[in-house]
Amino acid sequence: MPTGLRLRPSVLAAREKLADGRAKLRAQHDAGSPGIQVCARLTDLLDTVLLDLYHDALDECGRDIESVIALAPYGGYGRRDVAPYSDVDLMLLHKPGTEARIAPFVRRLTQDIVDAGLDLGYSRRTPAYACSLALADATIFTSLVEARYLVGSVRLFSKFMHKFRKRALRRSQSLIAKIEEARQGERNQHGDTIYLLKPNVKRSRGGLRDLQMVRWIGFARWGEAESSSLVLAGHLASADRRKLRDAREFLLRLRNELHFHAGKSVDLLDRHEQVRIAELYKYEGNENQLPVERFMRDYIEHTSHVRYCAAHFVESAKSQYGIVKFAGDLFSHRMEGDFRVGPIHISATRRGKEKLRSDLAEVLRLMDLANRTKTRIHHDTWQLIRESMLESDSIELSPQAVKRFRSLLDQPGELGDLLRRLHEMRVLEKIIPPMAHARHLMQFNEYHKYTVDEHSIRAIESATEFQGRDDSLGRAYRKVKKKWLLHLALLMHDLGKGFSEDHSNVGARL
């Protein structure tokens, strides 16, 4: 290009290195290289390019400033899972009072990085200022959790990280609340359910952001972001770590494909891309399911694991604060001998926990009580239930369990959320077998926004909202005596889908 003649030789070399490197990485991706590996190699490529530009700028502006600065990649680039066309986020740390001294170097380096063709997200901060900004803003905090040293003064960077970690631990409770609030706002914009049929692989629920949230909460609560360290310290279950690792690989490879194919940053998995990628990944269909439906079923399976594991991890981090546990015990009372009910949570006593480990009827009894008392099942109790139900090869559906399930279905309350919890543990399909077929089952057409199982549970949620309406519909709903029967019908109304026969005929038989 004619404009290329005006660029510095170091910039032209950087452009060429980036182009060659991206081409090789694209070939490796197309040959089936793991997503994590491609992202790591792309990070290495960016590091090499930036170091070349850094040293060239130092040669021109004076190497004496190297003792007062440090370059720190952050965000996805710092985490080493940067996507092919993502921004390159870079923080330049500097000692206080050196702004004028380093200004020529900063201008030269940032201009060269942009001229090399990288989308630069740049900030220049002292360690103290970086810490203050991070503790006041959840977005800055989460990005700096991922900061790593690249070049410059090791001492300056280490001083920043030490201060950052120390101050974060002192304010962990408020930071966790800010992280959750910011993440919820992002989900509200891009999809607050894993069952969306046009998801954003980065920002929708169960996507890469929820994977990253485990790191951010781990750092805020315990000063550790790496999952391996969290497992060793007993803060993250090994089984959950394996599920998160597998989901990360699936999502990173998928995101790399979206970027490489578009030649730009694209995170939306729309219908056209779903069909293309299902064919690319060689998914095969059958008389009941299209290839794209089987691909999306795998996508939702992975994002459901992320959603559940991340949610349990966050709740575990919050439940371990001493003041929260003390207040819950102080204002709670025993109910039916096996449970304690507080203003917010219901939990199991020692005797109750023993019953919950092996008896589905007891689990449903607890859920029914939680619904009737308008309380949430305490995280520690729920974790026990989740582990015992998922590990059980055979769950007995006794007459008592059926009775408890009908009682649960009879109360609007938080019925939808409790049914989702049963579905998460694969217990709902033991009670209603067709739910196993409906799990993560999508209908590839323009008329459905959610998978069949999520659509069915949302139908119940819509009905339970009638309870509080002051109109003819609300009055009609409240007059229904056998609400369990209405809710059961709503839960089953679309479970005949996903077969070659018309779903109405299959549903009628069910």
C-alpha atoms as one frame of an Amber mdcrd trajectory, in Angstrom:
protein
   0.000   0.000   0.000   1.234   3.550  -0.675   0.695   4.452   3.003   3.050
   1.674   3.987   6.011   3.707   2.695   5.515   6.191   5.522   5.560   3.557
   8.259   8.653   2.772  10.280  10.598  -0.382   9.340   9.810  -1.863  12.751
   6.087  -1.338  12.150   6.239  -2.900   8.689   8.061  -5.883  10.192   5.396
  -6.154  12.893   2.631  -6.131  10.281   4.322  -8.864   8.311   4.928 -10.969
  11.420   1.286 -10.603  12.482  -0.022 -11.541   9.025   2.226 -14.597   8.737
   1.496 -15.655  12.303  -2.278 -15.341  11.917  -2.162 -17.330   8.665  -0.272
 -20.161  10.376  -2.655 -20.119  13.335  -5.648 -20.215  10.982  -4.152 -23.284
   9.304  -3.559 -24.927  12.691  -7.139 -24.123  13.744  -8.529 -25.558  10.494
  -6.454 -28.707  11.062  -8.188 -29.222  14.410  -5.802 -27.693  16.957  -7.439
 -27.202  20.375  -8.915 -23.753  20.977  -6.819 -23.206  24.112  -3.644 -23.990
  22.161  -4.478 -21.592  19.315  -5.269 -18.806  21.799  -2.008 -19.392  23.682
   0.026 -19.318  20.477  -1.738 -16.142  19.373  -0.825 -14.624  22.736   2.818
 -15.603  22.156   2.685 -13.979  18.710   1.311 -10.735  20.143   3.922 -10.781
  22.915   6.714 -11.115  20.351   5.384  -8.271  18.207   4.896  -5.946  21.174
   8.348  -6.697  22.589   9.938  -5.849  19.226   8.066  -2.532  19.082   8.850
  -1.838  22.743  12.594  -2.287  22.333  12.635  -0.274  19.100  10.852   2.607
  20.877  13.292   2.369  23.806  16.278   2.565  21.445  14.951   5.845  20.098
  13.639   7.407  23.336  16.296   6.234  25.804  16.663   3.003  27.725  17.046
   4.781  31.049  13.246   4.897  31.455  12.961   1.088  31.583  13.498   1.119
  35.346  10.371   3.243  35.935   7.868   1.458  33.647   6.332  -1.988  33.173
   4.066  -3.277  30.420   1.216  -5.484  31.662  -1.258  -7.200  29.316  -4.681
  -7.601  30.955  -8.164  -8.916  30.120  -8.216 -11.805  27.642  -4.707 -10.955
  26.438  -3.429 -11.130  29.994  -5.286 -14.404  30.574  -3.652 -15.852  27.426
  -6.937 -16.825  25.777  -7.165 -13.858  23.407  -9.307 -14.515  20.312  -7.971
 -13.913  16.739  -9.492 -10.442  16.332  -9.988  -9.299  19.903  -8.578  -6.050
  21.291  -5.062  -6.043  22.679  -5.452  -4.651  26.215  -2.237  -3.207  27.585
  -1.496  -1.234  30.757   1.670   0.800  31.156   2.557   1.047  34.834   4.919
   3.864  35.796   6.369   5.377  38.930   4.708   8.555  40.227   6.139  11.797
  38.859   7.553  10.278  35.654   4.770  11.327  33.261   6.778  13.963  31.384
   9.857  11.760  31.248   8.094   8.816  29.606   5.722  10.828  27.359   7.795
  10.565  24.118   8.172   6.805  24.592   4.433   6.370  25.236   3.508   8.317
  22.088   5.919   6.337  19.969   4.933   2.911  21.292   1.150   3.379  21.161
   1.295   4.841  17.644   3.448   1.966  16.409   1.095  -0.628  17.920  -1.908
   0.933  16.173   0.020   1.324  12.894   0.906  -2.364  13.092  -2.806  -3.096
  12.762  -3.752  -4.029  16.319  -6.870  -2.772  18.085  -5.232  -1.350  21.182
  -6.967  -0.933  24.510  -4.435   1.196  26.369  -4.153   2.715  29.833  -1.272
   4.450  31.672  -1.378   4.314  35.473   0.705   4.363  38.616   0.295   1.244
  40.818  -1.672   3.199  43.434  -3.998   4.763  40.852  -4.586   1.407  39.141
  -5.592  -0.133  42.488  -7.949   2.735  43.328  -9.688   2.534  39.952 -10.053
  -1.246  40.157 -11.612  -1.206  43.620 -14.157   1.393  42.519 -15.162  -0.162
  39.182 -16.031  -3.838  38.625 -15.067  -3.759  34.932 -11.595  -2.406  35.676
 -11.187  -4.807  38.607 -12.028  -7.912  36.572  -9.721  -6.880  33.732  -6.788
  -6.247  36.089  -7.285  -9.589  37.850  -5.903 -10.997  34.583  -2.849  -8.691
  34.473   0.547 -10.317  33.905   4.069  -9.028  33.556   5.461  -8.645  30.014
   8.495  -6.357  30.135  10.045  -3.504  32.085  10.530  -3.246  35.833   9.642
  -6.533  37.541   9.753  -4.774  40.885   7.194  -2.168  39.804   4.768  -4.797
  38.527   5.211  -6.982  41.615   4.544  -3.980  43.847   1.300  -3.319  42.000
   0.063  -6.934  42.197   0.926  -7.234  45.876  -0.993  -4.063  46.719  -3.865
  -5.001  44.407  -4.319  -8.469  45.923  -4.019  -7.201  49.490  -6.594  -4.429
  49.027  -8.959  -6.728  47.115  -8.996  -9.274  49.952  -9.885  -6.544  52.443
 -12.880  -5.504  50.347 -13.814  -8.880  48.902 -17.457  -8.881  49.983 -18.284
  -5.581  48.265 -16.219  -6.549  45.210 -18.126  -9.809  44.776 -21.400  -7.868
  44.896 -20.109  -5.454  42.234 -18.905  -8.279  39.995 -22.285 -10.024  40.231
 -24.158  -6.803  39.491 -22.012  -6.038  36.438 -22.308  -9.606  35.131 -26.091
  -9.577  35.601 -26.334  -6.371  33.571 -24.366  -7.997  30.763 -26.590 -11.097
  30.858 -29.714  -8.964  30.727 -28.422  -7.411  27.517 -27.083 -10.534  25.813
 -29.181 -13.369  27.265 -29.885 -14.419  30.846 -30.453 -18.073  30.030 -28.290
 -20.851  28.615 -31.216 -21.956  26.459 -31.180 -19.073  23.950 -31.129 -20.291
  20.360 -29.045 -17.310  19.138 -26.510 -16.970  21.953 -23.494 -14.739  22.372
 -20.693 -17.199  23.138 -18.881 -14.606  25.223 -21.589 -12.695  27.089 -24.756
 -14.830  27.262 -25.346 -16.918  30.355 -23.044 -19.931  30.568 -20.609 -18.362
  28.087 -16.973 -17.370  28.439 -17.778 -14.497  30.801 -19.217 -16.912  33.378
 -16.075 -19.030  33.089 -14.022 -15.915  33.755 -16.241 -14.931  36.674 -14.957
 -17.956  38.590 -11.469 -16.493  38.271 -12.567 -13.001  39.318 -14.523 -14.192
  42.358 -11.668 -16.516  43.341  -9.218 -13.624  43.271 -11.531 -11.291  45.202
 -12.373 -13.873  47.867  -9.117 -15.822  48.283  -6.497 -14.003  46.199  -6.347
 -16.902  43.693  -7.632 -16.818  40.112  -6.252 -20.103  38.736  -8.655 -23.030
  38.969  -5.825 -25.434  39.890  -5.013 -23.336  42.971  -8.696 -23.062  43.891
  -9.063 -26.858  43.733  -5.966 -27.435  45.873  -7.289 -24.987  48.476 -10.653
 -26.784  48.539 -12.653 -23.872  47.131 -13.573 -25.517  43.809 -14.648 -29.137
  43.318 -12.429 -31.224  41.032 -15.460 -32.433  39.085 -16.584 -28.844  38.501
 -13.109 -27.873  37.373 -13.149 -30.659  34.761 -16.505 -29.484  33.432 -15.311
 -25.882  33.286 -12.114 -26.946  31.505 -14.014 -28.930  28.864 -16.485 -26.092
  28.329 -13.641 -23.585  27.993 -12.036 -25.639  25.232 -15.351 -26.034  23.383
 -16.194 -22.325  23.622 -12.719 -21.039  22.762 -12.493 -23.202  19.653 -15.976
 -22.101  18.641 -15.121 -18.432  19.182 -11.894 -18.811  17.198 -13.914 -20.234
  14.320 -16.351 -17.306  14.421 -13.451 -14.803  14.344 -11.395 -16.540  11.652
 -14.391 -17.038   9.368 -15.573 -13.422   9.670 -12.092 -11.891   9.618 -13.129
  -9.710  12.551 -14.384  -9.900  16.136 -17.731 -11.773  16.097 -19.229 -13.490
  19.154 -22.885 -13.990  18.103 -23.741 -17.579  17.161 -26.644 -16.858  14.799
 -28.656 -19.400  12.823 -26.509 -19.166   9.701 -23.338 -19.793  11.693 -24.957
 -22.662  13.583 -25.723 -24.488  10.322 -22.278 -23.773   8.877 -20.392 -24.890
  11.986 -22.508 -28.032  12.462 -21.505 -29.037   8.924 -17.881 -28.037   9.507
 -17.736 -30.089  12.733 -19.302 -33.034  10.843 -22.405 -33.439  12.992 -24.798
 -36.031  11.604 -28.565 -35.881  11.806 -31.249 -38.533  11.964 -34.980 -38.741
  11.347 -35.687 -36.887  14.578 -32.902 -34.282  14.693 -31.037 -32.073  12.238
 -27.222 -31.847  12.446 -27.516 -28.251  13.639 -29.867 -29.306  16.439 -27.367
 -31.887  17.661 -24.566 -29.310  17.569 -26.628 -26.815  19.569 -27.525 -29.521
  22.052 -23.787 -29.956  22.740 -23.382 -26.179  23.010 -26.155 -25.947  25.584
 -24.780 -28.950  27.481 -21.444 -27.176  27.933 -22.950 -23.798  28.818 -25.303
 -25.452  31.308 -22.289 -26.937  33.104 -20.669 -23.481  33.183 -23.839 -21.853
  34.460 -24.332 -24.377  37.277 -20.663 -24.695  38.326 -20.090 -20.934  38.298
 -23.288 -20.252  40.242 -22.382 -22.804  42.928 -18.855 -21.424  43.178 -20.119
 -17.859  43.669 -22.658 -18.951  46.284 -19.952 -20.904  48.100 -17.700 -17.843
  48.168 -20.481 -15.722  49.633 -21.731 -18.297  52.141 -18.388 -18.534  53.917
 -18.460 -15.015  55.323 -18.703 -15.335  59.115 -21.229 -12.533  59.673 -23.593
 -14.013  57.069 -23.492 -17.463  58.714 -23.909 -15.966  62.200 -26.947 -13.886
  61.209 -28.556 -16.876  59.511 -28.184 -19.044  62.643 -29.345 -16.270  64.993
 -32.660 -15.590  63.273 -33.587 -19.145  62.238 -35.917 -21.691  63.832 -36.389
 -25.446  63.507 -39.131 -26.813  61.293 -40.327 -30.427  61.304 -37.144 -31.470
  63.130 -34.948 -31.785  60.051 -34.659 -28.199  58.838 -33.863 -24.673  60.024
 -35.758 -21.756  58.463 -34.353 -18.226  58.559 -35.493 -14.940  57.019 -33.753
 -15.763  53.734 -32.604 -19.406  53.729 -33.793 -22.857  54.703 -31.096 -25.400
  55.605 -30.887 -28.988  56.819 -29.913 -30.041  60.329 -27.432 -32.864  60.814
 -30.298 -35.365  60.934 -31.900 -33.773  57.899 -28.695 -33.998  55.886 -28.482
 -37.743  56.429 -32.001 -38.151  55.061 -31.323 -35.897  52.063 -28.345 -37.993
  50.974 -30.402 -41.015  50.045 -34.095 -40.172  49.828 -35.681 -38.306  46.895
 -38.869 -37.886  48.926 -36.875 -35.897  51.508 -35.338 -33.713  48.819 -38.799
 -32.941  47.440 -40.053 -32.318  50.973 -37.319 -29.693  51.459 -38.146 -28.063
  48.127 -41.826 -27.967  49.018 -41.031 -26.313  52.368 -38.737 -23.794  50.665
 -41.543 -22.918  48.273 -44.148 -22.586  51.019 -41.921 -20.514  53.344 -40.639
 -18.340  50.468 -37.003 -19.054  51.380 -34.016 -20.217  49.351 -32.283 -23.510
  50.008 -28.955 -22.665  51.664 -25.955 -23.248  49.450 -24.291 -25.817  51.742
 -27.490 -27.877  51.897 -28.020 -27.578  48.163 -24.443 -28.622  47.466 -24.986
 -31.796  49.489 -28.193 -32.568  47.562 -26.589 -31.842  44.203 -23.613 -34.100
  44.836 -25.659 -37.001  46.227 -28.263 -36.873  43.433 -25.701 -36.603  40.624
 -23.648 -39.461  42.044 -26.624 -41.777  42.539 -27.046 -44.405  39.818 -30.595
 -45.266  40.830 -33.154 -42.937  42.394 -36.251 -44.598  43.778 -39.537 -42.927
  42.857 -41.529 -43.994  45.895 -45.237 -43.212  46.502 -44.063 -40.701  49.122
 -41.834 -38.985  46.539 -44.762 -38.754  44.114 -46.890 -37.208  46.863 -44.171
 -34.658  47.647 -43.765 -33.786  43.979 -47.502 -33.172  43.613 -47.409 -30.959
  46.686 -44.504 -29.016  45.192 -46.375 -28.565  41.898 -49.420 -27.277  43.786
 -47.705 -24.105  45.086 -46.851 -21.275  42.615 -44.114 -19.531  44.653 -40.692
 -20.211  43.137 -41.857 -23.346  41.355 -40.020 -22.614  38.103 -36.640 -22.194
  39.811 -37.097 -25.361  41.874 -38.040 -27.401  38.802 -34.891 -26.129  37.088
 -32.860 -27.357  40.042 -34.443 -30.804  39.767 -33.717 -30.735  36.040 -30.098
 -29.735  36.655 -29.614 -32.826  38.840 -31.312 -35.020  36.208 -33.941 -35.884
  38.799 -36.903 -34.338  36.993 -36.498 -36.894  34.211 -36.726 -39.693  36.791
 -40.150 -38.392  37.776 -41.229 -37.451  34.230 -39.169 -39.648  31.862 -39.887
 -37.649  28.638 -37.891 -34.746  30.151 -34.718 -36.736  29.350 -35.480 -36.530
  25.620 -36.366 -32.829  25.921 -33.102 -31.913  27.673 -31.384 -29.170  25.639
 -33.573 -30.079  22.633 -33.856 -27.190  20.198 -36.314 -26.615  17.373 -34.482
 -25.042  14.452 -37.093 -22.615  13.180 -38.070 -18.951  13.512 -40.841 -19.546
  16.035 -38.911 -20.734  19.080 -36.501 -18.771  21.261 -35.761 -21.478  23.837
 -35.078 -25.201  23.958 -38.007 -27.531  24.651 -37.137 -28.136  28.325 -36.636
 -24.438  29.068 -39.789 -23.521  27.128 -41.771 -26.010  29.231 -40.514 -24.656
  32.556 -41.033 -21.062  31.421 -44.644 -21.935  30.580 -45.136 -22.846  34.250
 -43.407 -19.631  35.361 -45.730 -17.590  33.170 -48.741 -19.302  34.736 -47.540
 -18.820  38.322 -47.219 -15.079  37.671 -51.013 -14.975  37.277 -51.256 -15.534
  41.035 -50.569 -11.861  41.743 -52.578 -10.313  38.915 -55.714  -8.335  39.741
 -57.703  -9.142  36.619 -59.936 -11.875  35.224 -56.938 -14.051  34.356 -55.547
 -13.747  37.886 -58.927 -14.554  39.435 -59.357 -17.569  37.134 -55.909 -18.925
  38.064 -56.517 -18.536  41.785 -59.794 -20.459  41.473 -58.048 -23.519  40.028
 -58.157 -26.076  42.842 -55.758 -28.630  41.364 -52.918 -26.327  40.401 -50.542
 -29.286  40.405 -52.501 -30.741  37.488 -52.410 -27.483  35.517 -48.675 -27.104
  36.133 -48.018 -30.734  35.210 -49.917 -30.259  31.939 -47.875 -27.158  31.153
 -44.642 -28.989  31.938 -45.588 -31.813  29.555 -47.357 -29.854  26.807 -44.437
 -29.872  24.325 -42.552 -33.008  25.347 -43.675 -34.781  22.162 -41.320 -32.653
  20.081 -38.133 -33.985  18.554 -39.727 -37.070  16.977 -40.545 -37.788  13.338
 -44.250 -38.058  14.231 -46.368 -34.966  14.870 -45.617 -33.747  18.396 -49.312
 -33.415  19.254 -49.909 -37.129  18.691 -46.782 -38.106  20.633 -47.730 -35.698
  23.407 -51.232 -37.125  23.641 -49.799 -40.591  24.256 -47.383 -39.254  26.849
